């Protein structure tokens, strides 16, 4: 199974690690956002 985390969300990372997931790769500089705003 594969999990994708879109940002450095420490809560999500900890959740996945507790359930046996481990980091096996990263995509660097694939997308840039100017803002994280929900309206």
C-alpha positions in Angstrom: 0.0 0.0 0.0 1.2 3.5 -0.8 0.4 6.7 1.1 1.1 10.2 -0.2 1.6 13.2 2.1 1.5 16.5 0.3 3.4 18.6 2.8 5.4 18.3 6.0 2.4 17.5 8.1 3.9 16.0 11.3 0.5 14.6 12.5 -0.1 12.7 9.3 3.5 11.5 9.2 3.2 10.2 12.8 -0.1 8.5 12.0 1.3 6.6 9.0 4.4 5.6 10.9 2.3 4.2 13.8 0.5 2.0 11.2 3.6 0.5 9.8 4.3 2.9 6.9 7.9 3.9 6.2 9.4 6.5 3.9 10.8 5.0 0.8 11.1 8.1 -1.5 10.4 11.8 -2.0 9.5 14.0 -4.9 11.5 17.2 -4.6 10.4 20.5 -6.2 7.4 19.0 -8.2 4.9 21.7 -7.3 4.9 25.1 -5.7 2.0 26.8 -4.0 1.9 30.4 -3.3 -0.8 30.2 -0.6 -2.8 27.6 1.4 -6.2 29.3 1.8 -9.6 27.8 1.8 -12.6 30.1 1.3 
